[in-house]
Every structure is written in C-alpha cells, then in structure tokens.
Amino acid sequence: MPPKTEAQKKAQRTYMEPVATIQIRTTTDYREQIKAHAEARGESVNGFINRAIEEAMERDKAAQEAAESPPEEAGE
C-alpha cells in the first residue's frame, strides 16, 4: 500500500477529530460472544456496543421520567 498523501492525512484527522475512544475490559470468552452477536446481526462490535449503550440510556431516561412524573388520578 502506498504511503498516504498529505490530503489523505488531513482528511483522516478531520474525520477523527470529533471521535473519542472508550476502552472496556472483558474476558476473552465474553469478547468472542460479543463479536459473534454483532456479526450475526450484520454489525461491527463498535456499532453493536454503541447501539446497546444508546438503548440502555433511552430505557433509563424513560424510567426516570416515569418515576418523576406525578401519578394520574383515577377517572381522568
């Protein structure tokens, strides 16, 4: 593979600028289960983990909002 041009390097830096990395630790066996699960659904491991986090955050937010809202009165 030929070396990247300056334009390619600049494009990659621009693309990566808003991206942050989060490292997680897990067992080798669990990592393989996660990878197999993601692949079975046509997702990358990164995509699957991001989707799982988003879904969990949405559930937690909905549960918190439900707990904070006043109970509805009977007959309304």
Order of alpha helices (4+ residues) and beta strands (2+ residues): alpha-alpha-alpha
